[in-house]
Structure formats: C-alpha cells, structure tokens
Amino acid sequence: MSKYFKEAEFKRCSPACSIEDMDAGFLALLDAVRERAGIPLVLNSAYRSPAWEIRQGRTGTGAHTLGLAVDIRCNTNQNRYKIVAAALACGITRIGIAKTYIHLDASKAHAQRVIWDYYA
C-alpha cells in the first residue's frame, strides 16, 4: 500500500492507528514527498478518530480524522526545509510548522494554500 510507510509506524503514532485508516491517495502523496525530500519521514501522528479529537478539545472534523494528515517528526532547520520544499513540490497546500514536527495534509474540506505555525 505504501513504498516507505509500514503498519508498525502507524501503531507507534499517538494515538495509535492503522495504515488502513489512511487515505490511499494521501499515502501515495507521502511516498512522493519522502522520495523528493530524500530523508526518512518519521510519523508522530496520523489518523485520529473524531472522538479522540473531541476529547482533546478539538472539533473532531480535522484532516487527521479523514486519514488525510500526518505530523512528521522534525528537529532540524535543514530537515524542516527539505520536508516543506518537497511537500510544496508535490502539491501539498496545507502545512503546519511546529518546533518538533511538520504537519502535512491534503484535505480539500479545509482552507487551501495555507502555512501556519504552532509557536503561540
């Protein structure tokens, strides 16, 4: 189902999920980002159920609940650049930047052509 991502990586996510929870087209897009970035993409978070999101104080309607988002561990400026540049080159138009991760998503139900941060 994915060239670079295996079931065990999704089981290690917080919360744990399955590769089957993810949108197949989005997984193919992540493979393309990984290929272009030239570095491993370590997942912190992927699919989250609406109930889990609501328990965290969120709406329960985010891109993670659609299997269309991941948070990728990232602790260096060089890797942050590689991931963001690769994502943009592959057509991802929704990117969040945090101190220790990059959020990528392909939800068409949410605002497009946006980059936000989690620094506040």
C-alpha positions as CSV (number, residue, x, y, z in Angstrom):
1,M,0.0,0.0,0.0
2,S,3.0,2.3,0.6
3,K,6.6,2.2,-0.5
4,Y,8.0,3.8,2.6
5,F,5.5,3.6,5.4
6,K,4.7,0.3,7.2
7,E,1.9,-0.7,9.6
8,A,4.3,-0.7,12.6
9,E,4.9,3.1,12.1
10,F,1.2,3.8,12.4
11,K,1.0,1.6,15.6
12,R,3.7,3.8,17.1
13,C,1.8,7.0,16.4
14,S,0.0,9.0,19.1
15,P,-2.8,7.9,19.2
16,A,-2.0,4.5,17.6
17,C,-3.8,3.8,14.4
18,S,-3.5,1.5,11.3
19,I,-2.2,2.2,7.8
20,E,-5.7,1.1,6.8
21,D,-7.2,4.2,8.4
22,M,-5.3,6.4,6.0
23,D,-6.5,7.6,2.6
24,A,-4.6,5.5,-0.1
25,G,-4.1,8.6,-2.3
26,F,-2.6,10.5,0.6
27,L,-0.2,7.7,1.3
28,A,1.0,7.8,-2.3
29,L,1.5,11.5,-1.9
30,L,3.5,11.0,1.3
31,D,5.6,8.5,-0.6
32,A,6.3,11.1,-3.2
33,V,7.2,13.7,-0.5
34,R,9.6,11.1,1.1
35,E,11.2,10.4,-2.3
36,R,11.7,14.1,-3.1
37,A,12.9,15.1,0.5
38,G,15.5,12.3,0.4
39,I,15.2,11.7,4.2
40,P,13.1,9.3,6.3
41,L,9.8,10.8,7.4
42,V,9.1,9.6,11.0
43,L,5.4,9.8,11.9
44,N,4.4,11.2,15.3
45,S,0.7,11.2,14.5
46,A,-1.5,10.1,11.6
47,Y,-5.2,9.1,11.7
48,R,-7.2,10.3,14.8
49,S,-10.8,9.4,15.4
50,P,-13.3,12.2,15.8
51,A,-14.0,11.0,19.3
52,W,-10.3,11.2,20.2
53,E,-10.1,14.7,18.7
54,I,-13.1,15.9,20.7
55,R,-11.6,14.6,23.9
56,Q,-8.6,16.8,23.2
57,G,-10.8,19.8,22.9
58,R,-10.9,20.0,19.1
59,T,-13.8,19.9,16.7
60,G,-13.5,16.3,15.6
61,T,-13.5,17.4,12.0
62,G,-9.9,18.0,11.2
63,A,-7.9,16.4,8.4
64,H,-6.5,13.7,10.7
65,T,-10.0,12.4,11.1
66,L,-10.2,11.9,7.4
67,G,-6.9,10.0,7.1
68,L,-5.5,12.9,5.1
69,A,-3.0,14.3,7.6
70,V,0.2,13.4,9.4
71,D,2.6,15.0,11.8
72,I,6.2,14.3,10.9
73,R,9.0,14.4,13.5
74,C,11.4,17.2,12.6
75,N,14.1,18.7,14.9
76,T,16.5,20.5,12.5
77,N,16.1,23.5,10.2
78,Q,17.7,21.6,7.3
79,N,15.2,18.8,7.5
80,R,12.3,21.2,8.0
81,Y,13.3,22.9,4.8
82,K,13.6,19.5,2.9
83,I,10.2,18.4,4.1
84,V,8.4,21.7,3.4
85,A,10.1,22.1,0.0
86,A,9.2,18.5,-1.0
87,A,5.6,18.9,0.2
88,L,5.1,22.0,-1.8
89,A,6.7,20.5,-4.9
90,C,4.3,17.5,-4.6
91,G,1.3,19.8,-4.4
92,I,0.5,19.8,-0.7
93,T,-1.1,23.1,0.1
94,R,-1.8,22.7,3.8
95,I,1.3,22.8,6.1
96,G,1.7,23.4,9.8
97,I,5.2,24.1,11.3
98,A,5.9,23.3,14.9
99,K,9.2,23.3,16.9
100,T,9.5,19.4,16.7
101,Y,7.2,18.4,13.8
102,I,5.7,19.3,10.5
103,H,2.0,18.8,9.8
104,L,1.1,17.9,6.2
105,D,-2.4,17.4,5.0
106,A,-4.4,17.1,1.8
107,S,-7.9,17.8,3.0
108,K,-10.0,19.6,0.4
109,A,-12.6,20.3,3.1
110,H,-10.3,22.9,4.7
111,A,-8.7,26.1,3.6
112,Q,-6.1,25.7,0.9
113,R,-2.7,27.3,0.2
114,V,-2.0,27.9,3.9
115,I,1.0,27.5,6.1
116,W,0.6,28.0,9.8
117,D,2.7,27.6,13.0
118,Y,2.1,26.2,16.4
119,Y,4.5,28.5,18.2
120,A,1.9,30.5,20.2
